[in-house]
Amino acid sequence: MATLALAAAGSALGGALLPGGISLLGATLGGAAIGQAVGAAAGRYVDQALFGSSGQSRQVEGARLSDLQVISSTQGAVIPRLYGRARMAGQVIWATQLEEEIITSSQSAGGGKGRGPTVTNTQYNYYANFAIGLCEGEISRIGTVWADGKQISLKDITYRIYQGSETQQPDSLIVSKEGAGHAPTYRGLAYIVFEHMPLAKFGNRIPQLNFEVFRPVDSFEKKIRAVTMLPGSGEFVYNAAQVFRQVGGSSTPENVHTGQGVSDWSASLDDMEASLPNAKAVSLIVSWFGNDLRAEQCSLRPMVDNSDKVTTPDSWSVAGLVRGNAARVSDYQGGAAYGGTPSDQGVMDALQDLRDRGIGAIFNPFVLMDIPTDNSLPDPYGNATQGAYSWRGLITSDPAPNQPGTADKTAFSKVQVDHFMGSAAVSDFQLVAGKVIYAGPQEWSYRRMILHYAHLCKAAGGVDAFLLGSELRGLSQLRDDNNGFPFVQALVNLAQDVRSVLGAGTKITYGADWSEYFGYHSQDGSGDVWFHLDPLWASPDIDVIGIDCYWPLSDWRDGEGHLDRVAGTSSIYDPTYLRGNMAGGEGYDWYYASSSDRDNQVRSAITDGQGKPWVYRYKDIKAWWQNLHYNRIGGVEQSAPTAWLPESKPFWFTEIGCGAVDKGANQPNIFSDPKSVQGGLPHYSRGTRDDFMQRRYLQAFHSFFDRDDPDYIPGSNPLSGVTSLPMVDSAHIFTYSWDARPYPAFPLDGESWGDGGNWQTGHWLNGRLGDAPLEQAVHAICSDYGIENIQTRQLDGLLSGLVVTGLQSLRSVLQPLELAFFFDSFESGKTIVFRHRSDQGEVTSLVV
């Protein structure tokens, strides 16, 4: 037969051409054997072809591994020590032989008269069981995983991560293979076990795996218990399912920008849960777009970023609009200035997914101003035209307060506010088949936006809390001809309407700007002081006092001569300095009366001459919370208090944050957005990226109000005598922000998103977590070497991660850090002190 003949011929030829054979994954195959196998295979093919036509069965076999060994590991290799985060390969510490799965199928080939031949196909699939040791424990998590250099998802792979505790138990698979009592626990070693891992996509071999491993040296990530969710715009950015864009005859993913095989939302939320294990509340920002700073001319509507896009399975639809009849956002530098409003379906997806994950959902309706650079709109503040892409807090009357002919303090103020609010009523909305149907006045108003989303939240199964909006300071401070505040009363009415839709189980509040929440101090020379938001805060439909809180915690300048440096603070990063300015410094003890005074550090003391300086202190939330409030007309305190009942409701900080920028704590409310007239740099900043600044600012906020924090100062967050709850609910301090666009796709994918450049010095948490502060890293390194009498608190700086891979002395490990961060160590008494070589403390951030 051909099989025998060609096998013999192949053996002879192979022995002549490959006398030494070849080695493959540890197995050596002789030339004769290879030739024989090739010849036999050719012969079988000839035989089956010849005999198959006469009705005999053929058998076709797929590729099969007959003699493969698992990749080897290095015996006696040093277990690495990791400080921070790093990409690591690890060592295979346990494995079984590959598991083979044989799948056989038969198919008749037909044949006209009589029975045709049968073709039998045999397919071989291979699976691996193995464990990879990573580093000394305990780690907090594993992030991105790469196989053969490409990012992969583990969602369809069975795996278990052991963090390397001293009490961890043996893995169940290893126990089943090795037997009870014979399976190692690998205590103190962080490792990952893969069970029945499919190998087909890796060429039927175990791939070269790399892991992003996190081993924190401090507790920063655990302190963050709530976040705001960006970007607020992006048509399908919140969709949990994949959405595809139709281009010609093909489709491309619209909301998939990673190699994980899931939507951006799912990838980002998975990362958030792993990065911030205690973040159990998310404030979901969803934006409509305003088109004018004049309240009476301003409409608010959902928009799209492309009028011609075709998507499946979700076609964009918001508030009854579809793509074909929706307005498009303006252009900026050749592309859409914003992503479009998130689709209603995507918003419901996000709310339901948060609930399924056990995360409290807070709905945050948001106004973005789509006022392009080349606009010709009259500016209510007296400028020639309105500022490009302005802050929503500038929406006001026309003309604005303190401008000639202002509508403020006249009946026209209420007319303009009423136009902005609109007349949409709860009865104009109904839920039909899970969709919100509107049949009210044809207006694009604030009430329509808020009530649409109240009903959408109801359709999604409800939310934990609902915001009535945020930072609309220019509207809330407008007065009518009777010294009333029409927008505040409109919010009171709106809160009642939202309550009627969402019920008593949903908390309702408004996210007031930090310069707005505590009162309005008229700048018209009258001396009027109004607790203008008290009717809202006292409303029975408002559950908590919401503040978007961006207090300055520093007044730092370069050089040695500025006041805080002269007063003895060595560094802007000093936690004691930053915490001390939570209830001190600018906005508490003093203020700058002008830009010139700020430049020259001429500080004016905050006083009211009546023994109540807290009336003017935006940082003194404790005094504001604990006291009755009395309006002052013409500077004279009224005899009757406002409706506010002291200590009746807690604070939520609906936003806190700081840019990752040099001197960010000087002015944390400044955002990195070059297209906006409000974008820029904090006071006296050089504009360089500074992740450490952001980290220290957030740590100061959380440690000041978290009663369980080791650095908490008693009395900073007192308990209410009315509710017995803390003044500030530390579980609802919402850090701004987490982005639903997963890192590193955002910010690196500039073709998909135009704001990626803002990330470098922006407020984002994505991509910045897991880094190691120098102070804690050096302390941990010394402790691992058995050196305990050390002092590192004067060290400032941040590194992504340090991996110690060999048997090195403590000095050899520290020397690269000393060179990079410019610090020395010296003995003082019985303590080793680490200090920067300059009194100023030059700070370096080694981050990726």
Summary of the structure (lengths in Angstrom):
residues: 848
radius of gyration: 33.0
end to end distance: 65.1
largest distance: 115.2
contacts: 2783
relative contact order: 0.09
helix: 25%
strand: 26%
